[in-house]
Amino acid sequence: MNRVVDLRSDTVTRPTAAMRRAMAEAEVGDDVFGDDPTVQALQEETARILGKEAALYVPSGTMGNEVAIAAQTERGDEVICEATAHVFLYEGGGPALLSGVQIYPLAGERGLFTCAAMRGAVRAPDSHHPITRLLCLENTHNRAGGRVLPFAAVQELTSDARRLGLRTHLDGARLWNAALASGKPESEWAALFDTVSVCFSKGLGAPVGSAVAGTREWIARAHHYRKRFGGGMRQAGIIAAGALHALRHHRARLTEDHARARKLAEGLSALPGLQVNPADVDTNIVVVGVTRESPARWRDFVAERGVRVVPFGSDAFRLVTHLDVDDAGIACALAAFREASKELAGR
Ligand SMILES: Cc1ncc(COP(=O)(O)O)c(C=O)c1O
């Protein structure tokens, strides 16, 4: 059988044999009653790594962000985030639907705006205005090609936000990658925010689940919203065991994904019809601009050779490295793109 190299997302991984064993052997209970020891162990370990008082296991990264927003806002409030943030673009209007808040999508550069821009977006007290309540940042930043936000800039933004009376949330779906690439542990990043969401089902390779962490008080509120949003799960230890295994065994290896993403970008940068700067690849995401043909044409061409990528906007596609992509997979992907370049960019 021909191999398939699936670079569409780091969510496509299949649980390893050891992970499946941990899941099969997990001790479980009814987590809605607070009885599941595996879920509790996962929550405790996540809180410890993030340096927060408490953490809550949730079914998805989206739910992690949405319960954090709900916990920290009132209806009619405004939430500032960067204009290409996941919470704004890809959560189905969840903040409006679930929390009754509006998003202020502030234009940034590669996933981040300046303090001056944020200050300009914060509303003055006036009965005509919504109340600016929450600053939400994303790290690594998906649309910015897995960029690690500069730590000093995030520090300045969050302390400025606090001075202005705002609360803060970090969409840290790939905070594990940011921590390794920046050399700053997750807890240092998390310390800058009131609440942080993290995903186990992306680069770490667990089949299901995310968490949100913060003070005991924020997490108690988030817990209430998890139930209201239908995220209370019963013998969730089965899936939490996969997440716990991923957390313990797959965090350090993310550097391999980063090196492979860089290698992919280097190979692709030499090909006519494609545009990518390998120096922009901080972690496991590579966004490649196309200068000939449409992203869909490139996707279809390489798909016929067993390489899967996704169009990313009208003039680019995205490749993501992960647990199920090895060096041979990278070589195979580059070979498919070399052929595509000859055919589609005609040299
Ligand atoms: C930055 C970011 N935040 C949140 C999410 C949502 O995660 P989920 O797909 O588990 O809801 C994603 C998913 O790709 C993401 O990239």
The ligand as an SDF file (V2000), in Angstrom:
LIG
                    3D

 16 16  0  0  0  0  0  0  0  0999 V2000
   -5.1750   28.0480   18.1260 C   0  0  0  0  0  0  0  0  0  0  0  0
   -6.3290   27.1070   18.2700 C   0  0  0  0  0  0  0  0  0  0  0  0
   -7.1850   27.2720   19.2770 N   0  0  0  0  0  0  0  0  0  0  0  0
   -8.2280   26.4570   19.4740 C   0  0  0  0  0  0  0  0  0  0  0  0
   -8.4530   25.3930   18.6260 C   0  0  0  0  0  0  0  0  0  0  0  0
   -9.6670   24.5390   18.8380 C   0  0  0  0  0  0  0  0  0  0  0  0
   -9.4170   23.2320   19.1550 O   0  0  0  0  0  0  0  0  0  0  0  0
  -10.5290   22.0850   18.8960 P   0  0  0  0  0  0  0  0  0  0  0  0
  -10.4320   21.7460   17.4580 O   0  0  0  0  0  0  0  0  0  0  0  0
  -10.0950   20.9950   19.8200 O   0  0  0  0  0  0  0  0  0  0  0  0
  -11.8460   22.6610   19.2700 O   0  0  0  0  0  0  0  0  0  0  0  0
   -7.5870   25.1690   17.5500 C   0  0  0  0  0  0  0  0  0  0  0  0
   -7.8320   24.0330   16.6340 C   0  0  0  0  0  0  0  0  0  0  0  0
   -7.2280   23.8490   15.6280 O   0  0  0  0  0  0  0  0  0  0  0  0
   -6.4940   26.0510   17.3610 C   0  0  0  0  0  0  0  0  0  0  0  0
   -5.6470   25.9050   16.3270 O   0  0  0  0  0  0  0  0  0  0  0  0
  1  2  1  0
  2  3  1  0
  2 15  2  0
  3  4  2  0
  4  5  1  0
  5  6  1  0
  5 12  2  0
  6  7  1  0
  7  8  1  0
  8  9  2  0
  8 10  1  0
  8 11  1  0
 12 13  1  0
 12 15  1  0
 13 14  2  0
 15 16  1  0
M  END
$$$$
